[in-house]
Amino acid sequence: MAEVLLKAGANPCDWESVYHASDEGHTECLALIERYVPAAELAAECTRCLPTQLHWGRTRGMPWLLAHGANPNILHPWTGKNALHEAAGRGAADKVIASLLARGADPMRKTGEGKTAWELVPEKARGKLASLLGG
């Protein structure tokens, strides 16, 4: 069904389809999206999805989004935070933070409110993230 819709011109870059397909591991749909959506458009959609997923503590789709061009430094237009800010603010696992840093996330990039990722880390998570975020 997804392929029929994509062939008919459906656009999965709707702030929902890529988000949910990557988060829920719908590999067949993701393969179709990858085939039918131009790379630059898909990268922009992945960039929008990544901080939103991390805001909700969802990390399953992160590798796919990053592999398809998600830029971890772009501030989300609604929240003013990027992927690293969202992950740090939730006290995400160090492997999540390390993965974002390995993909070029800038730990000194500030939110729309002027805070770095380290400044968003909850007190209880500071010990595990200090070495990664320079705290």
N, C-alpha and C positions, 0 to 999 in steps of 0.2 A: 504494500500500500504506500509506504514512504517513497519508493522509487516512482510510482505512478504520479504521486503528487509533485515530486521534484521535477520530473520530466514535463509536467504541465505548468511549471513555473512557480511552484510554491517556494517561498524563501524561508529557510530555517534560521536565518539571522534575525530572530524576533525577540531576543532577550530571554527566551524560554527553551526552545528546542535543543540547542546545543548544550545549554546548561543542564537540562534533565537527562539527555542522552549520555553525556559524559559522566554525570554524577551517578547515574543508575547502571552504567556499564552496558549500554545498548550498542554493542560493537557493530552489529550489522547496519544500524541506522547511522552510526558515526562514519562507517566506510562509505555509505551513500552520500552523506553530507560532504565528506572530503572529496568525493568524485564530482559532485555537482556545483559546489560553491567555489568561486575563485579564491585562490590562496590568500590574497590580501584582505578580502572581505571576511574570510573565515578567521584570519588572525585577529581582526578587529573585534569580531564576535567573541572569540576566546578571551581576549583582553577584558571585555566587559563581564564575562561570566566568572572569571577566576576570583576577583575579590569578593564577589557576591557569594560564591560557594564557600570561600574561607570565612566570610562573615558569619555564616550559619554553621561553621565547624565541619563542613563537608570537604574531604580531601581526596576522595576516590577519583574524581575527574581531573585533578590537578596535573598528573603526568601527561594526559592526552591534550589538555588545553595548552600546556607549555610546549609540547612537541608540535603543536599546530599554530605556533606563533604568538601565544599570549605574552604580552609585555608586562612583567610584574611591577614595573615602575609607573605605569599610567594610573593617575588618580581616577577613581570612579566618579562619574559626573554627579551622582546624587549624594554620595557619602563624603567625598573629598579624601578618601583613603585608597591606597593601592593594596595589592595582594599581601605584601609583607606587613603592612600596618594591620590588616585584618587578622592575619595569622598570629602576629605578635600580641595583639590585643586580646586574643582568646587564649593566650598561653599555649599555643600549638606545640605539638611534639617537635623536638629538635630536628628530626629528619625532615619535617615539612619546611621549617625555617632554612635548613641547610640546602634543601632542594631549590628553594626560591633564590637563595644567595648564589648557588651554582649557576642558575639561569640568568644572573645579572641583576637581581634585585639590589637596589642601593639602600643600605641601612641608614644613610644620612638623609634620604629623601623625606621631606616633611609633608604632613597631611595638609589639607586646606586650612586647618586651624593652627598649623605651625609646629606639630609634634613629630618627632622621629618615632620609628618603630619601637625603640627601646623605651621611650617615654610612655608607650601604650601597654607595655607588658604588665600584667597583674603582679602584685607583690609576691604571691605564692609561686609564680613561675620564673621569677627573676634568677634564681640559682641555676636552673637548667639552661637558660638562654643567654646568660651573661657572656659566655665565651664566644657565642655566635654573633651577638649584636653589640658587643663592645661595652657592656654595662659594668 
